[in-house]
Amino acid sequence: MTHVLMPVRTVADWGGLHEWALTAVGDLIAEGHTVTVAGGPGRFKDTVVAAGAGFIEVDWVDWQAAVDPCLVDRSWDKIFSHGPLASNLARALRRRTGAPIYHMIHGSYLDHINHWSHELECLLVASPAIQDFVVRIGKVEPWKVAVVANGAPDRVFELPLVRLAEKLAEERPVVATAARLAKDKLPQIDPTISLVQGISEVLDGRPLELMVMGDGPEKTLFESRLREGVPETVELNFVGWVDHDEVPRIFNRALATCTAGMGATRAVAAGTLTLAVGAQGSVGLQAGRNLRAGLWSNFGDHGCPRFTPTDLRSDIERALVGGVHDDIVARARSGCHFHRNQTHVRQQMLDALDL
């Protein structure tokens, strides 16, 4: 049994990083290891404690003050840190204890890693795009980098695929989004409008529901721009944060989604048409080369240089009128399962952590 200290620096109440860390805690505990998380108070603390982890509260504005509390019970063997400032805390603890650091980068930032990658046992990254970024720009030794992407549980991949005819039988077919409503997600607004407009046009003005799952500081801006942009026949429904186990079930029955990162992973796994748009742009409706770009870039969150997605309006028409919807979602799910099923991702993480 190994005791893992996991510093996790988060900036929002909830999001993909929180879900990734929560899943990692559960996977480590299931393998017989013990975990203590160092992070901010609130929902994240409550959730990981409920999952069976210990917790040390950290005020990331003054992360140095957390060094001594982390040393009070020096029973941990490895440090598995996530995010800027968490890396600072991990390195400070390593200098005091000699414990090996396994650091993970979840977004398109370098965190000056070229200055301290020599202190790491392994650098975990959330996509091949970040792997390319840290090796090519951050000058990290290629052998030291391991890709451990967002995963979806088998139960999501096993949800029965809902045929197009059944989705269209709903009074108001649903187009869904799921995101932290924050500044870095603003690039999703216009593509969401384009997706809804395209579906509405292809379905001859059919009434639709646009369901927005998530919350955050930019909710008012999201609401005003979406209301202004979608057709009048579209009912806009902001439902706030939804339990993470319920989100894939909503995706499963939705006609289409616009999301990125963890949300897009679960949308494709659940079997819905997915327009992948993240902080670094759109990689299109997930099929064919768009899906390859999506898997490479964490579905648009981490950038995909020199890539242009296929035309969205044409893809919508082909899927909804051309009779290939059911084949598109089935093949996308299959491709995603090969790379992103949680059993495979769990083993990648354990291998990278030398556990």
N, C-alpha and C positions, 0 to 999 in steps of 0.2 A: 504493500500500500504506500502511495506517495501523497504527501500533503502539498497542495498547490496553492500559492498565494496569487490572487488574480486582481491586480489593480485595473479598474475600468473607468476611464474618464468619459463621461457623457455630458452633453450640453442641452439636451431636451428631456422632456418628461418621459417620452417613449419613442421607439423607432427601431430600425433594423439592427443597430448595434446592440440594443438591449436584448432583442430576441436572440441574436447570435450568442451573446454571453450567457443568457439563461439556458439555452440549449446545451452549450458547452458545459455549464455547471452540472446539468442533469446527466450528460453523457459521462463525465468524469466520476460522478458519484455512483452511477450505475456500474462502472468498471471497478468499483471498490476503493477509489481514491477519496480523499477529503479535500474540501475546497474552502478557502476563506477569501471573500471578495472585499477589496478596498475600493469604495466608491461613494458617491453622493447619496444623501438621504432621499426618501420619497418612495414612489411606486417601485422603482428598480430594487431598492433595498428590501422592501416588503416581499417582492416576488422571489428574489434569490434566497432569502431566508426561509420562505415557505418551501422552497425546493430542497432545503437541507444544508445550505452553505452557512458558514460563519460570515460575519460582516464587520468591517472596520470603517467607520465614517471618515470621509476625507472632504475637506474644503479645498477644492482644486485651485482656488485663488492663492491659498497658502499651503501648497502641497508639502512643503518641507516639514510642516508641523506634524505630518502623518508618519514620518520616519520612525520616531520613537514608539508610538502606539503599535506599529507593525512589528516592532522588535520585542514587545512585551512577552508574547508567546511565540518564541522562535522555534516552532515545531515544523515549519514548512520547509520543503526540500527544493522546490522550484518556483520561479516567478514567471507568470504568464500574463503579460501586460498588454493593454489595448488602448491605443490612442495617444496623442500628444499629452504631455504632463504626466500621464501614467508611465511613460518611458523614463521620465526624469526620476520619478519615485522608484521605479525598478532599478535604475542604475545606482541611485543613492543606497539602496538596500544591498545591492550586490557588493558595493565597495565596503560595506560594514560586515558582510557575512560570507562573501564568496559564492553565494547561491547563483546557479546558472539562470540566465534570462532567456525566455522565449517571448519575443514581442510580436504583436500582430498589427498590421496596417489594414484598415478597413476602407480607406478613401484615397483620393488622388492628392496626397500630400507627402512630402519627403521627411518633414520633421528633422531636417539637418542630419539625416541618417548617415551621410558620408563621414560624419565626424565621430560616430559611436557604434557603427555596425560591428566593429572588431570586438565589442563587449558582449555580443549576442552569441548564444549557442545556435539559435535558429531564428530566422525571420519568416513569420507566416504572413501571407497576403491573401486578400479576399477574391482575387481574380487574376487570370493570366495578364490582363492589362497592367495591373499594379506590379506584377512580377517583371514585366518588360521595363516599366518605369523605374523601379528601384535598382535594377541591374544596369540599365543603359544610362540613366541620369544620376542615380544615387550611388553608383559605383560599388554596390554590394556584391560580394562574391556570389556567382550564380549558384554554386552548390549549397549555399547557406539558405536559399529561399525556397519555401514550400507553399504551394497554392492550396488553401483550404477555403473553399467557396461557401456561399450560402447554400443550405440544403433544405429539402422538404421531406417530411416523414413519409414512410411507406403508406400510411393511412390516407395521405393526400393523393398520392399517385394511384391509390386503389379506389378512389371515389368513382362511381359509375359515370362514364361519359354521357352527357346529356346531348341528344341529337338536336340539330338546328330546328327541326319541325316542332319539337317540344318547347324549345326556348321561345320560338315565335308564337306559340299558343298562349303565352302569358298576355294578360290585358295590357300591361306596359312592360315590355322587355327591358331588362336592366343593363345599363352600362355602368361599371363600377371602377372606382379608383381607391387606392389605399396608400396614404403617405403622411409623413409628418408635415403639417402645413407651415413650413418655414421657408426662409429666403432661398435656400438651395434647391427647393422643390418648385419654385416659380416657373422654371422652364417646362413643367408639365401642363400648365394651364392651356396654352394655345393648342398643343397637340390633342389634349382632351376635347377641346371645342371642335377641332377638325374631325376627330373620331366620331363624335356625336352627330355633327352636321352630315358627315358622309353616310353614316348609317341611316339617319333620318331621310336623306335624299334617296338612297337606294331602296328604302322601304316606303317610298311615296308619302312621306310626312307622318308616318306611323307614330302615335304617342309613345314616348320612352320615359324611363326614369334614369336619372344620373345620380347614383349613390356614391357619396364621398365619405370614405371611412378614414378617420384620423382627426387630429386637432393640432393646434400650434399657434404661434404668435401672428401668423399671416392669414388666419382664417377669414378675416373681414375682406382682405384683398382677393383671396380665392373666391369667396362668395360673390363679390360684386362683379368680378371679371367673368366668372362662369355664367351668372345670370344675364349679363349683357351679351354674351357670345353664343349661347345655345338657342336653338329654335324655341318658339313659344309653346310648342307641343311637348316640350321636355319638362318633366317635373324634377326639380333639383332638391335633393334630399341629403343634408349633412347629418350623419348619424354619430359623429364623434368616434372615440376609440372603441373598437370592437374586440372581444376576446380573440386572442391569436389562433385559437382552435376553430373559431367560427368563420374567420375570414376566408379560408379556402373553400368552405361550403357555400359561401356567398358567391365567390368566384366561379365555382363549379356550375352554378345555374345562371350566371350572368351571360349575356349575349357577347359582351366584349369588355376588356379592361384597358386602362392606361395606367401603368405603374412602372417601377424600376426596382433594382436590387432584390432584397428579400421578398418584397411584394410580387415582383414579376416572376421570381422563381416559383412561388407558390401558385400564382395564377396559371402559368404554363403547366405546372404539375397537376393542377386541379382540372385542367381541360377546358380552357376558354381562350378565345381569340385575344391575344395580348399585344397591345401597342407598347413597346418598351421605350420609355423616355426618362432619362435620369439627369443628374446634375450636369453631365457633359454632353447632353443632346440625345437625339432620337436614333435608334437603330431599327426602327420600323416595326411592322406587324410581324410577329415571330413565326417565320417559316423560311425554309431554305437558307440562303446566305444571310438573311436578317437574323435568323436564329443563331448561326455561327458567330455573328458579330455580337449578339446579345450575350451568349455564354462567355465570350472572350472579355467583354467589358462590364460584367455584372449588370447587364441589361441597360446600358447607357449611363450608369453612374460613374464609370471610370474612364470613359473616353475610348474612341475607336478611330485612330487617325486614318485619313484617306479612305473613309468608307461613306458611301451614300446609300441610304436605304431605298428600297423600291417604292414606287408611287402609292401612297396610302389609299387614295380614292379608288384606284384600280384594284388594289388588294381587297378592299372592303367589298367591292362589286363581285369580284371573283369568288370570295368566300360565301357571301350571302345569296347571290343570285346564280353563280356559276356551278353550284352543286358540290363544292369541294370543302365546305366548312368542316364536316365531320372528319375528313381525311387530314386536314391541316392540324386540327387540335390533337388528333391521335398521334400523328407523326412528331409534332412538337413535343408532346408529353414524353414520347419514347426517347427522343434525343436528349431531353432534359434529364430523364431518369438515369441515363448512362453516366452523366456528369454530376448530378446534383441530388441523388437520393441520400437521405440522411445517414443510412448505414455506411455508405461509401465515404461520406464526408467525415463521419465520426472516426473511421479508421485512419483517414488522412491526418486528422488532428492528433490522434494518439501517436501515430508514427512520427509526426513532426515534433511532438513533445517528448519523444523517446520513452514512451510509457507502454 
